[in-house]
Amino acid sequence: MTASQTPPPGVGTASLKLVERPAGSPTGAWRPGDDPGHRRFLEIGDLPLESGEVLPDTHLAFETWGELNAARDNAVLVLHALTGDSHVTGEAGPGHPTPGWWSELVGPGRAIDTERYYVVAANILGGCQGSTGPSSTAPDGRPWGSRFPWLTTRDAVEAETRLADALGIETFHLAIGASLGGHRAIEWAVSHPGRVRNLALVATGASTTADQLAWCHLQELAIVADPYFFDGDYYSHVVGPVRGLGLARAIAHTTYRSATEFDTRFGRAHQGEEDPAVGGRYQVESYLDYHANKLLARFDANSYLIVTHSMMVHDVGIRRGGTEEALSTVTARTLVVDVDSDRLFPAEQAEQLARCIPSARRATIHSLHGHDGFLIEADQMDAILRDFLAEAEADAGGTEG
């Protein structure tokens, strides 16, 4: 090799695979002063937490569609997954960087018909799209940051009960949640059995497995190991732990899809002209990078830690005689839906729900796509939910429009 030749790239170029760290954007959280879009906000005051602490001056951001009927018996509660928010249906636009995550299921003429039902969805407590969370302003005028308390599934549900009370909803015709949202749906049905008539649990479980804990732990480590995490107090800095958050998302997304899909869709194909032999990427690497970067525009690293923690400690049976005993107390008419290629929430968890909840029925989505099949296989999910709701209304003699 002559002096004029460029040496081949070495191991040091591996760092080029990290997501960019743009200045001036330590968080993707929605913050006061940003366009609210279709969000509404409810002040629910001081909220006692399961830990014994009290979260002061708490707010929930939420959206609604349709109208509550005179009998107040047509309300539907939709509970989002880990990095979701209240924008269940509708286009992307000011205040909403992405379109509704379940638009194929919720809307006029959809399975959850907004011309028939009054649909309510809140951003989870501890989230970053308008509800009180680590990026929110604490009573002392500074962002909560490292001081924000750990939350549980029960804390989130208690906040949502105050929202239901404020909206004049005593009982939901349907509570439906997928993944982490399913954790909250289960908790709703056990904590407040008289407030849920019909329950749909999608790609979820009654308690978190050791395998799920392991994946969550790696995501936590990815964030806290970022040198720009600053122990959670990064909001005053021009950069934040975006690389750690991006890595956490890439790890999570690996569990959201199936190995078969990855092999079928990407195989060992190279990304464009990049050569993996000298540090370039395979297509599957580029795919994970894309989803990592996409999340950074709308999410906050501290909120990711908060909601991941709530997933880790989730067990509907704690202080209730055990998981199966707690499930046996559910009085809602229940639908359990799993995805046959889901490697995050395996079939065994759906089997437990269907076995232990009295008279629960089971349906399976057939998909190559893994856990995300509940989002991607819209036609199957639509048909399953339509049948369940039609039977519910037949049993009840119909819901007033």
Disulfide bonds with the S-S distance in Angstrom:
none
